[in-house]
């Protein structure tokens, strides 16, 4: 697990099964099974407050994170 800071936000990154994960909070790198859906199983990263993942670069994941957290950041939530 690697810790980085991008534009003042602290992230942790790690790889699992060929995907890169970009997380805020205090992720452990371990996954917790949440539930089995009709099309997908759902997991969370233990200790993380927000997560984006994919077969992408950290820069691309950061752009995705900005998009997904836009509302929360607009109302003052800090990560």
C-alpha positions as CSV (number, residue, x, y, z in Angstrom):
1,X,0.0,0.0,0.0
2,X,1.3,3.4,-1.0
3,X,0.2,6.7,0.6
4,X,0.1,9.8,-1.6
5,X,-1.3,13.3,-1.4
6,X,-3.1,14.9,-4.4
7,X,-4.2,18.5,-4.2
8,X,-4.2,18.3,-0.4
9,X,-6.2,15.1,-0.1
10,X,-4.5,12.1,1.4
11,X,-5.0,8.8,-0.5
12,X,-3.9,5.2,-0.2
13,X,-3.3,3.1,-3.3
14,X,-2.9,-0.6,-3.8
15,X,-3.4,-3.2,-6.4
16,X,-5.5,-6.4,-6.2
17,X,-6.4,-8.8,-8.9
18,X,-5.1,-6.5,-11.6
19,X,-7.0,-3.5,-10.5
20,X,-5.7,-0.3,-8.9
21,X,-7.6,1.0,-5.9
22,X,-7.5,4.7,-4.8
23,X,-9.0,5.2,-1.3
24,X,-9.4,7.9,1.3
25,X,-9.7,7.1,5.0
26,X,-7.6,4.4,6.6
27,X,-7.9,1.4,4.3
28,X,-6.5,-1.9,5.4
29,X,-6.3,-3.3,1.9
30,X,-8.7,-6.1,3.0
31,X,-12.1,-6.6,1.5
32,X,-15.4,-7.2,3.3
33,X,-18.2,-9.0,1.5
34,X,-21.4,-6.9,1.7
35,X,-24.0,-8.8,-0.4
36,X,-24.6,-10.8,-3.5
37,X,-26.6,-9.0,-6.1
38,X,-28.4,-10.4,-9.1
39,X,-25.5,-9.4,-11.5
40,X,-22.6,-8.6,-9.2
41,X,-21.3,-9.3,-5.7
42,X,-20.6,-6.2,-3.6
43,X,-17.5,-5.6,-1.4
44,X,-16.1,-2.7,0.5
45,X,-12.5,-1.9,1.4
46,X,-12.2,-2.0,5.2
47,X,-11.4,1.3,6.7
48,X,-11.9,3.3,3.5
49,X,-14.3,6.3,3.4
50,X,-14.3,6.5,-0.4
51,X,-13.0,4.1,-3.1
52,X,-12.6,4.2,-6.9
53,X,-11.0,1.3,-8.7
54,X,-10.2,0.0,-12.2
55,X,-7.6,-0.9,-14.6
56,X,-6.5,2.7,-14.9
57,X,-3.7,5.0,-13.9
58,X,-3.8,6.8,-10.5
59,X,-4.4,10.1,-12.4
60,X,-7.4,8.7,-14.2
61,X,-8.8,7.2,-10.9
62,X,-8.3,10.6,-9.3
63,X,-10.4,12.3,-12.0
64,X,-13.1,9.6,-11.5
65,X,-12.9,10.2,-7.7
66,X,-13.4,14.0,-8.3
67,X,-16.5,13.2,-10.4
68,X,-18.0,10.8,-7.9
69,X,-17.4,12.9,-4.8
70,X,-18.3,16.3,-6.4
71,X,-21.6,16.6,-4.5
72,X,-20.1,15.7,-1.1
73,X,-17.2,18.1,-1.5
74,X,-19.7,20.9,-2.7
75,X,-21.5,20.7,0.7
76,X,-18.3,20.8,2.7
77,X,-17.4,17.2,3.4
78,X,-13.7,16.8,3.5
79,X,-11.9,13.6,2.7
